Amino acid sequence: MAFWRRAAQLRRWRSALLGAAEPPVRWTDSLKPFALLPSLGFLVALAGCSSYPPPTDPSYWDGATWVDDWFAVVQLDEMTWAIGEPRYLRKNVSYLITGSSRAILFDSGPGERDITPVIASLTRLPVIHAFSHCHSDHIGNIHRFAQVAAIDLPSTRDHAESEVFRPTVSQYTWIFPPRITVTEWWRPGQTIDLGGRNLLVVHVPGHTPESIALFDRERSELFTGDLIYARGDLFAMSPGSSLREYLDSTQRLLLMLPPSTVILGAHAAGDPRLSRDALVDLERGLHGILDGTAAWRPGWYPPWIFPLPVRRYPSGRVVILTHLLL
């Protein structure tokens, strides 16, 4: 505690020299540096650690076809496939979204295995890799694709030079972020034509500032990345997370989505499909956190190796994780 008292004294001396008013120092100020610890735990959790149930576990998802001992594929409709990685800790799900002239791979998992043979077995169309956000467990195979799309925002353009985008460590949530050659910059609100199938690019900050979702209005399918998904905890505590932006994004989606919309998130222990009602649960939970009325219980994340304290806010179909010290 002597260190923090000394730091507070130095701040007061600095303010006196500069003639600026300094707010009163509270005892809780000494705890503020520890608010970063859950983010450090988040980085550890995405560092490539894997959890391996038995290969080709038949309980994973009814109707799933195991391509090998790692990838399991489900055809959602005649032009859409979910590609799961149930043996990975976070149980990522990527999506192959096809039209008549080209296809999108939305996210590509942590890169523990090469996803391109799976894609080649499903389509012969040219494939562009788009990513919901820059976290390492979503762009692990991005270097294997010649065509890559990124969201056109100042926070991405600022880290791009000659069309080569390099996420920051906080955007990537791990060391040594990759260099990504971007062939298409997608603007928020832009419509992507795949040939007989159009997808709307929706900017949905909250989980990260750069997060996007893809909306197929004709099929009422929304691909949400980590904004919302069927597997357990939603992270409102990763580097760059904003509860206010998370709520704003959720509310905008609720205004634009028809009741029949199927939500397809990026993590699931089985079937990843959610109904629009799950977004209502998310909105209610975020409202409660921001106005201080939501009940929470203490928890740990990750639940193994160096667990750190977090707040867990259950809200219907979802659980929202935040820093212990909001």
C-alpha positions as CSV (number, residue, x, y, z in Angstrom):
1,M,0.0,0.0,0.0
2,A,3.0,2.3,0.5
3,F,3.6,2.3,-3.2
4,W,0.1,3.5,-4.0
5,R,0.2,6.2,-1.3
6,R,3.5,7.4,-2.7
7,A,2.0,7.5,-6.2
8,A,-1.0,9.5,-5.0
9,Q,1.4,12.0,-3.3
10,L,3.3,12.4,-6.6
11,R,0.1,13.1,-8.5
12,R,-0.9,15.8,-6.0
13,W,2.6,17.4,-6.3
14,R,2.2,17.3,-10.1
15,S,-1.2,19.0,-9.9
16,A,0.1,21.7,-7.6
17,L,2.9,22.4,-10.1
18,L,0.6,22.5,-13.0
19,G,-2.2,24.3,-11.2
20,A,-4.7,21.6,-11.9
21,A,-7.3,20.3,-9.5
22,E,-6.8,16.7,-8.5
23,P,-9.8,14.6,-7.5
24,P,-9.7,13.2,-3.9
25,V,-7.8,9.9,-3.6
26,R,-10.0,7.0,-2.5
27,W,-8.8,3.7,-1.0
28,T,-10.4,1.9,-4.0
29,D,-7.9,3.7,-6.3
30,S,-5.3,1.3,-5.1
31,L,-7.3,-1.6,-6.5
32,K,-7.8,-0.2,-10.0
33,P,-4.7,-1.7,-11.5
34,F,-6.1,-5.1,-10.6
35,A,-9.1,-4.5,-12.8
36,L,-6.8,-5.4,-15.7
37,L,-6.3,-8.9,-14.4
38,P,-9.4,-10.5,-16.0
39,S,-8.2,-9.2,-19.3
40,L,-4.9,-10.9,-18.7
41,G,-6.8,-14.1,-18.0
42,F,-8.7,-13.6,-21.2
43,L,-5.4,-13.5,-23.1
44,V,-4.2,-16.7,-21.4
45,A,-7.5,-18.4,-22.3
46,L,-7.1,-17.7,-26.0
47,A,-3.5,-18.7,-26.1
48,G,-4.1,-21.9,-27.9
49,C,-4.9,-24.1,-24.9
50,S,-7.1,-26.9,-26.0
51,S,-9.5,-29.3,-24.3
52,Y,-9.7,-32.7,-26.0
53,P,-12.7,-34.9,-25.5
54,P,-12.7,-38.2,-27.3
55,P,-12.2,-37.9,-31.1
56,T,-15.5,-37.8,-33.0
57,D,-17.5,-37.5,-29.9
58,P,-21.0,-38.7,-31.0
59,S,-22.7,-36.5,-28.4
60,Y,-21.4,-33.3,-29.9
61,W,-24.3,-32.4,-32.2
62,D,-27.0,-34.5,-33.8
63,G,-26.5,-34.5,-37.6
64,A,-22.9,-33.4,-37.5
65,T,-20.5,-35.2,-39.9
66,W,-17.0,-35.6,-38.5
67,V,-14.5,-34.8,-41.3
68,D,-11.6,-36.1,-39.3
69,D,-10.8,-36.2,-35.6
70,W,-11.0,-32.4,-35.3
71,F,-13.6,-30.8,-37.5
72,A,-17.4,-31.6,-37.5
73,V,-19.6,-30.1,-40.2
74,V,-23.4,-29.5,-40.3
75,Q,-25.2,-28.3,-43.4
76,L,-27.7,-25.7,-42.1
77,D,-29.3,-25.1,-45.5
78,E,-28.5,-25.7,-49.2
79,M,-25.9,-22.8,-49.1
80,T,-24.7,-22.7,-45.5
81,W,-22.4,-24.9,-43.4
82,A,-21.4,-24.7,-39.8
83,I,-17.8,-26.0,-39.2
84,G,-17.3,-26.8,-35.6
85,E,-14.1,-27.5,-33.6
86,P,-15.6,-29.3,-30.5
87,R,-12.2,-30.6,-29.3
88,Y,-10.9,-27.0,-28.9
89,L,-11.4,-25.4,-25.5
90,R,-13.7,-22.6,-26.8
91,K,-15.5,-24.9,-29.2
92,N,-15.3,-22.5,-32.1
93,V,-17.8,-22.6,-35.0
94,S,-17.0,-21.0,-38.4
95,Y,-19.4,-20.6,-41.2
96,L,-19.1,-21.3,-44.9
97,I,-21.7,-19.0,-46.6
98,T,-22.1,-19.6,-50.4
99,G,-23.8,-17.9,-53.3
100,S,-23.7,-18.9,-57.0
101,S,-20.4,-17.1,-57.8
102,R,-18.4,-17.0,-54.6
103,A,-18.4,-17.9,-50.9
104,I,-17.4,-16.3,-47.5
105,L,-15.7,-18.2,-44.7
106,F,-16.8,-16.2,-41.7
107,D,-14.0,-16.8,-39.1
108,S,-11.6,-19.7,-39.3
109,G,-11.0,-20.9,-35.7
110,P,-7.8,-20.9,-33.7
111,G,-5.7,-22.5,-36.4
112,E,-4.9,-25.6,-34.4
113,R,-5.7,-27.5,-37.7
114,D,-5.8,-26.5,-41.3
115,I,-9.4,-25.7,-42.2
116,T,-8.8,-25.4,-46.0
117,P,-9.3,-29.1,-46.8
118,V,-12.7,-28.9,-45.1
119,I,-13.6,-25.9,-47.2
120,A,-12.4,-27.6,-50.4
121,S,-14.6,-30.6,-49.7
122,L,-17.7,-28.4,-49.4
123,T,-17.4,-25.9,-52.3
124,R,-15.3,-25.2,-55.5
125,L,-16.3,-21.6,-55.4
126,P,-13.7,-18.9,-54.7
127,V,-13.7,-18.2,-51.0
128,I,-13.0,-15.0,-49.2
129,H,-12.1,-15.1,-45.5
130,A,-14.0,-12.5,-43.4
131,F,-13.6,-12.3,-39.7
132,S,-16.1,-11.2,-37.0
133,H,-13.2,-9.6,-35.0
134,C,-9.4,-9.9,-34.6
135,H,-9.1,-12.3,-31.7
136,S,-6.6,-15.1,-32.2
137,D,-9.2,-17.9,-32.0
138,H,-11.1,-16.4,-35.0
139,I,-8.3,-15.8,-37.5
140,G,-6.1,-18.8,-36.9
141,N,-6.3,-19.9,-40.5
142,I,-6.4,-16.5,-42.2
143,H,-2.9,-16.8,-43.6
144,R,-4.1,-19.8,-45.8
145,F,-6.5,-17.6,-47.8
146,A,-5.5,-15.4,-50.8
147,Q,-8.7,-13.3,-50.5
148,V,-9.4,-11.6,-47.1
149,A,-12.0,-9.0,-46.2
150,A,-11.7,-6.6,-43.2
151,I,-14.1,-4.1,-41.7
152,D,-13.3,-0.5,-42.9
153,L,-12.9,1.5,-39.7
154,P,-10.3,4.0,-38.5
155,S,-9.2,1.4,-35.9
156,T,-8.3,-1.1,-38.6
157,R,-7.1,1.4,-41.2
158,D,-4.8,3.0,-38.6
159,H,-2.9,-0.4,-38.4
160,A,-2.8,-1.0,-42.2
161,E,-0.1,-0.1,-44.6
162,S,-0.2,-0.8,-48.3
163,E,-3.3,-3.0,-47.7
164,V,-1.4,-5.0,-45.1
165,F,-3.3,-5.0,-41.7
166,R,-1.6,-6.0,-38.6
167,P,-3.8,-6.2,-35.5
168,T,-2.4,-4.9,-32.2
169,V,-1.7,-7.3,-29.4
170,S,-4.9,-6.2,-27.6
171,Q,-6.9,-6.7,-30.8
172,Y,-5.4,-10.1,-31.4
173,T,-5.3,-11.1,-27.7
174,W,-2.0,-12.8,-28.0
175,I,1.6,-12.0,-28.9
176,F,2.9,-11.9,-32.5
177,P,-0.2,-10.8,-34.4
178,P,-0.2,-11.9,-38.0
179,R,0.2,-9.6,-41.0
180,I,-3.0,-9.8,-43.0
181,T,-3.1,-8.8,-46.6
182,V,-6.6,-7.3,-47.1
183,T,-8.1,-7.6,-50.6
184,E,-11.5,-6.1,-49.7
185,W,-12.4,-3.4,-47.2
186,W,-16.1,-3.8,-46.2
187,R,-17.9,-0.7,-44.9
188,P,-20.5,-0.9,-42.2
189,G,-23.9,-1.1,-44.0
190,Q,-22.4,-2.4,-47.2
191,T,-24.2,-5.3,-49.0
192,I,-21.9,-8.2,-50.1
193,D,-23.2,-9.9,-53.3
194,L,-22.2,-13.6,-53.5
195,G,-24.3,-14.2,-56.6
196,G,-28.0,-14.7,-55.8
197,R,-27.3,-14.2,-52.1
198,N,-26.7,-10.8,-50.4
199,L,-25.3,-10.2,-46.9
200,L,-25.4,-7.0,-45.0
201,V,-22.3,-6.0,-43.0
202,V,-23.4,-4.8,-39.6
203,H,-20.9,-3.1,-37.2
204,V,-21.6,-4.4,-33.7
205,P,-19.0,-3.0,-31.3
206,G,-19.2,-4.2,-27.7
207,H,-17.3,-7.4,-27.4
208,T,-14.5,-5.6,-29.4
209,P,-14.6,-2.2,-31.1
210,E,-14.2,-3.8,-34.5
211,S,-16.8,-6.6,-34.2
212,I,-19.1,-7.3,-37.2
213,A,-22.1,-9.4,-37.9
214,L,-23.4,-10.6,-41.3
215,F,-27.1,-10.6,-42.0
216,D,-28.9,-12.6,-44.7
217,R,-32.2,-10.9,-44.8
218,E,-33.8,-13.3,-47.3
219,R,-33.0,-16.3,-45.1
220,S,-33.3,-14.5,-41.8
221,E,-29.9,-15.6,-40.7
222,L,-27.6,-13.5,-38.6
223,F,-24.0,-14.5,-38.1
224,T,-22.9,-12.8,-34.9
225,G,-19.3,-13.8,-34.1
226,D,-18.8,-13.3,-30.3
227,L,-21.6,-10.7,-29.8
228,I,-23.8,-13.6,-28.8
229,Y,-23.5,-17.4,-29.0
230,A,-24.9,-20.6,-27.6
231,R,-22.0,-21.7,-25.5
232,G,-22.1,-20.2,-22.0
233,D,-20.4,-17.0,-21.1
234,L,-20.3,-13.8,-23.2
235,F,-17.2,-11.6,-22.7
236,A,-17.8,-8.0,-21.9
237,M,-14.3,-7.8,-20.3
238,S,-12.0,-8.5,-23.2
239,P,-9.5,-5.7,-24.2
240,G,-11.6,-2.9,-25.8
241,S,-14.9,-4.2,-24.6
242,S,-17.6,-1.6,-23.9
243,L,-20.9,-2.4,-22.0
244,R,-22.5,0.7,-23.5
245,E,-21.6,-0.2,-27.1
246,Y,-22.6,-3.8,-26.4
247,L,-26.1,-2.6,-25.4
248,D,-26.3,-0.2,-28.3
249,S,-25.4,-2.9,-30.8
250,T,-27.9,-5.3,-29.3
251,Q,-30.7,-2.8,-29.5
252,R,-29.9,-1.9,-33.1
253,L,-30.1,-5.6,-34.0
254,L,-33.4,-6.0,-32.2
255,L,-34.9,-3.2,-34.2
256,M,-33.8,-4.6,-37.6
257,L,-34.3,-8.3,-37.1
258,P,-37.6,-10.1,-37.9
259,P,-38.9,-12.4,-35.1
260,S,-38.0,-15.5,-37.2
261,T,-34.3,-14.7,-37.3
262,V,-31.9,-17.5,-36.6
263,I,-28.8,-16.4,-34.7
264,L,-25.6,-18.2,-35.5
265,G,-22.7,-17.5,-33.1
266,A,-19.1,-18.4,-33.1
267,H,-19.0,-20.8,-30.1
268,A,-21.2,-23.8,-29.3
269,A,-20.9,-27.1,-27.5
270,G,-23.5,-28.4,-29.9
271,D,-26.2,-26.8,-32.1
272,P,-25.1,-23.1,-32.4
273,R,-28.6,-21.8,-33.4
274,L,-30.4,-19.3,-31.2
275,S,-33.6,-17.4,-31.6
276,R,-34.1,-13.7,-31.5
277,D,-35.3,-14.1,-27.9
278,A,-31.7,-14.6,-26.8
279,L,-30.9,-11.1,-27.9
280,V,-33.8,-9.9,-25.7
281,D,-32.1,-11.7,-22.8
282,L,-28.8,-10.0,-23.7
283,E,-30.4,-6.6,-23.9
284,R,-32.1,-7.0,-20.5
285,G,-28.8,-8.2,-18.9
286,L,-26.8,-5.3,-20.3
287,H,-29.4,-2.8,-19.2
288,G,-29.3,-4.2,-15.7
289,I,-25.5,-4.1,-15.5
290,L,-25.4,-0.5,-16.6
291,D,-28.2,0.7,-14.3
292,G,-26.9,-1.3,-11.3
293,T,-30.0,-3.5,-10.9
294,A,-28.7,-6.8,-12.3
295,A,-27.8,-9.5,-9.8
296,W,-24.4,-11.1,-10.1
297,R,-22.3,-13.7,-8.4
298,P,-18.5,-13.9,-8.2
299,G,-16.8,-16.3,-10.5
300,W,-13.4,-17.2,-12.0
301,Y,-12.1,-17.0,-15.5
302,P,-10.5,-19.0,-16.8
303,P,-11.7,-21.8,-14.4
304,W,-8.3,-23.4,-14.7
305,I,-4.7,-22.2,-14.6
306,F,-4.3,-18.8,-13.0
307,P,-8.1,-18.1,-12.5
308,L,-9.0,-14.5,-11.9
309,P,-12.1,-13.0,-10.3
310,V,-15.0,-11.8,-12.4
311,R,-18.6,-10.9,-12.1
312,R,-21.1,-13.3,-13.7
313,Y,-24.5,-11.8,-14.7
314,P,-27.0,-14.5,-15.7
315,S,-29.8,-13.3,-17.9
316,G,-32.1,-15.9,-19.4
317,R,-30.2,-17.8,-22.1
318,V,-26.9,-15.9,-21.6
319,V,-24.4,-15.2,-18.9
320,I,-22.4,-11.9,-19.2
321,L,-18.9,-11.7,-17.7
322,T,-17.4,-8.4,-16.6
323,H,-14.4,-7.3,-14.6
324,L,-14.9,-7.8,-10.9
325,L,-14.1,-4.0,-10.4
326,L,-16.5,-2.2,-12.8
